[in-house]
Amino acid sequence: MRKIAVVIPCYRVTDHILGVLSKIDEHVWRVYAVDDCCPENSGEFIERHCVDPRVRVLRNAKNEGVGGAVMTGYKAAIGDGAEVPVKIDGDGQMDPALLKYFVTPILNGHADYTKGNRFYDLTFINQMPKIRIFGNAVLSFLTKISTGYWSVFDPTNGYTAIHAKVAESLPMDKISKRYFFETDMLFRLNTIRAVIIDVPMHSRYGDEKSNLSIKRILPEFLGKHLRNFGKRVFYNYFLRDMTVASFELVIGMILFPFGTLFGLYHWISNLFVKQATPFGTIMVSTLCVLMGLQLLLAFIAFDVANVPRKSIHDMLTSRRDEFVPSSESKG
């Protein structure tokens, strides 16, 4: 039997969590419900009302956000010997019946990490609130740039599965613990060249309330995306490897701004003295801008083609002893 584990962060989900637990596939080996210092005492609620012997309740001493709760569940699952931990939410928006579609590509060696994509089937997009459609479109574009996974979409989708060996290889203590968690996971996965596959799905929207405010998180996400983009480019194109794309990026970043600033400076200077800008100055500026832009576009094309395509989990060694959960996290 393949040891498939389910990790469920629990925070204000007592109205839905029992329904979610009751729908977990019988082929799942173990379920970890993580009470993230929930004000509704989700852990105690589950222990009182859930009779499924596969369910283990874990507790965080303080609220660590969805990322912190997932990391607690991952560590426990890996420490217990799980092969593929699957993360779903406890609010009932994610259908547990889809779990097999997330696990199969990993077990078959086609992927190291799978995630849901609610935008694959256009039929179901009309069921999604318009603000979520817009927010996810913007965030998806930023995520493609910062993570290097140009073929993935719907980055904030929390329905995910990961091979245990790949999860072990991630710096769990450095991964963002709150709303940026799913996106930061993609960035960290790219640094180890993990293969990611989108799984088509649709969510069900009922009376559950989202704590995610697009207006509030967009500025924060923008700064974090810029940071991750800089780190990724440095790691992949200068620290661990250097390719022709490395030189394209450096030269392009010099020529494009130089040509732009050089041209603007001389154009404004000559405008004030009411003189025509020399043709040679215009040519120097134009050539630098065009060459710089062409080099930057060539870098982007190389980066798009450089998406990881061969799964890595079979090449990784296990470090399970490091992931035995601490006694304070056990229920």
Secondary structure, 3 states (H helix, E strand, C coil): CCCEEEEEEECCCCCCHHHHHHCCCCCCCEEEEEECCCCCCHHHHHHHHCCCCCEEEEECCCCCHHHHHHHHHHHHHHHCCCCEEEECCCCCCCCHHHHHHHHHHHHCCCCCEEEEECCCCHHHHHHCCHHHHHHHHHHHHHHHHHHCCCCCCCCCCCCEEECHHHHHHCCHHHCCCCCCHHHHHHHHHHHCCCCEEEEECCCCCCCCCCCCCHHHHHHHHHHHHHHHHHHHHHHHHHHCCCCHHHHHHHHHHHHHHHHHHHHHHHHHHHHHCCCCCCHHHHHHHHHHHHHHHHHHHHHHHHHHHCCCCCCCHHHCCCCHHHHCCCHHHEC
